[in-house]
Amino acid sequence: VATQTPLWRTILLLWLGLSALVTAIHWPNIANVVFPDPDDTLRLIQVRDWLAGQNWFDVHQYRMNPPLGGPMHWSRLVDIPIAAMILLLRPLLGPEGAEMGALILVPLLTLGVAMQLVARLGVRLYDRQTAVLAAAAILMASMVLFQLRPMRIDHHGWQMVLALGAMLALLDQRLVRGGVIMGLMLAIWLNISMEALPFALIFLGVSGLGWLQDNAQRWRLASAAGTLFVASAMLFAGTRGLSDLANYCDAVSPVYLMVLGLAMLACAGLAVVNPANRFVLVGAFGAAGLGIAAAAAGVAPQCTTGAFAELDPLVRQFWLERVGEGLPIWEQTPPVMAGILVTPLVALYALARRLWSAPLALENRDYLAYALVIAGSFAISLMVARSSSIAVLIALPAACAIVLQWLARARAQTNVPLRLGMMLLALLALAPSVAVKGVMRFTPAQALEDKVKVAEACQVQASLSALNRFDPAIMLVPLDISPAMLYATQHKVLASGHHRNDAAMADLIRAFGGDDATARAIVDRRQIDYIGYCPGMWEPMVYERSFPDGLMARLEAGKTPDWLEPVKDPALGQFRLWKVRGQQPST
């Protein structure tokens, strides 16, 4: 592409090519309606229910945990582009085609926005070549691309876009405009997920450090804090409503609005007073932070120990502590470890080299702020693996800048094998997971992973849709299958892996792991009509191994209790199903 071509147009062409490639790579999953994660399945079900007439403020899943429904905390903001795409495509493709179109196009459009923003960050800090490589490198960054692939319609892609928007706003030369945009980005992000909270603290904290360097920077912090509070309050009223003002810890609620309001007052007050002594300013920030934290702890003490503190211990042990994306780096596989570590560390190395001589120089202030955001995001990703997609995405421009330097040195080598080796190593800094996976491809661990993936084939729509020949019933199936059951059938389920429904989750685990009397008591109390699962999947294997005398282990061993009747139907494929004797199907 010619140099004079506008950058946005170059990235647009690049996005079209990458979109076609990513769609082709994932076409088998698209054709078989295999979602990347159960959350994506349940997100589509939530959109379906809304389009079918469920109240905007009501995000309960009423085919879960009958008759009360499964309480959810997801934001409607993520539903809007999915619903809009479905409504746009329905006249052309029909209901099913419109849904499939949304499953493909919404993540790809999110990918396009992310590519444009990361390119803008690259050209803002470096040059056009770095910007284009940073946008293209998303294809190699598995931690990032997983969240932007077709069928991945949950909220993680939009969180990444908002993080990039906040990063660009932090570097905006117009201080008030930058603060307003940053506050808006963080408010939308918080409304989508409370995972934004530590990132918001990073962006506001870096803005505060900027104030210590330059007195004028106080207006960026004050405008960001003010916009964050006002926009959060408006989004809370507009998406959550005012009928439920309980202090939830897993979503924006009154206690968090109080915190944001107090932070706004503190930042605005200090900006107006503008203490001349920087030690006084730091002390005032510290005192305000401690006071706000104390006020929050007094209003909602349950939130001081995290959003999952009140989970049933059994749910914590057999669900939360086994959700890989929420675990720290030392509990990840080698490819994931590499994906979390390498690119941010390369970026921080590149920035450290630049800042070493003059970290506080005027021309380096933006790079210092950029490095601090990467470092903070990287620290979060070490504790929560799914946050690595944000850290890696923000780090791509700095990593690409030094990779281009390494490639230039490699090209200068006259020894061809050495030149190719150096170029390969340079590019692997942008694709570390791919390199580690290549090494591990034929290890026993990989063979086990492939075996589990084969077993997961019964989650596809073709296997479960055979159940639609039965009258509507309540199904006891593992947590990870429940969203697929809701998507493919008319039936109800007890629980899925979503923590507000933890009482039902605990009953599900106790039923599969309990002895005959325990399982039957839960089945009767919950009015379960059928019990089913996919043999060989990870979750049933966990129940079988953890409870050798439990229901799951007995079913796997062919020791069917006399109160269960096997359902023989070739159309079910690998899915195994038993009817509860004497139980009339519920409605």
Sequence and secondary structure as in RCSB ss.txt:
>XXXX:A:sequence
VATQTPLWRTILLLWLGLSALVTAIHWPNIANVVFPDPDDTLRLIQVRDWLAGQNWFDVHQYRMNPPLGGPMHWS
RLVDIPIAAMILLLRPLLGPEGAEMGALILVPLLTLGVAMQLVARLGVRLYDRQTAVLAAAAILMASMVLFQLRP
MRIDHHGWQMVLALGAMLALLDQRLVRGGVIMGLMLAIWLNISMEALPFALIFLGVSGLGWLQDNAQRWRLASAA
GTLFVASAMLFAGTRGLSDLANYCDAVSPVYLMVLGLAMLACAGLAVVNPANRFVLVGAFGAAGLGIAAAAAGVA
PQCTTGAFAELDPLVRQFWLERVGEGLPIWEQTPPVMAGILVTPLVALYALARRLWSAPLALENRDYLAYALVIA
GSFAISLMVARSSSIAVLIALPAACAIVLQWLARARAQTNVPLRLGMMLLALLALAPSVAVKGVMRFTPAQALED
KVKVAEACQVQASLSALNRFDPAIMLVPLDISPAMLYATQHKVLASGHHRNDAAMADLIRAFGGDDATARAIVDR
RQIDYIGYCPGMWEPMVYERSFPDGLMARLEAGKTPDWLEPVKDPALGQFRLWKVRGQQPST
>XXXX:A:secstr
  TTS HHHHHHHHHHHHHHHHHHHTHHHHHTT  SSHHHHHHHHHHHHHHTT  TT   BTTBSTTT B     
GGGHHHHHHHHHHHHHHHHHHHHHHHHHHHHHHHHHHHHHHHHHHHHHHHS HHHHHHHHHGGGT HHHHGGGST
T  STHHHHHHHHHHHHHHHT SSHHHHHHHHHHHHHHHHHH TTHHHHHHHHHHHHHHHHHH GGGHHHHHHHH
HHHHHHHHHHIIIII SS     SSS  HHHHHHHHHHHHHHHHHHHH  SSHHHHHHHHHHHHHHHHHHHHHH 
GGGGG TTTTS HHHHHHTGGG GGGS GGGS HHHHHHHHHHHHHHHHHHHHHHSS TTSGGGHHHHHHHHHHH
HHHHHHHHSGGGHHHHHHHHHHHHHHHHHHHHHHHHT S HHHHHHHHHHHHHTS HHHHHHHHHTTSHHHHHHH
HHHHHGGGGSHHHHGGGGGS S EEE  TTTHHHHHHHSS EES  S GGGHHHHHHHHHHHHS HHHHHHHHHH
TT  EEEE TT HHHHHHHHH TTSHHHHHHTT   TTEEE   GGGTT EEEEETT     
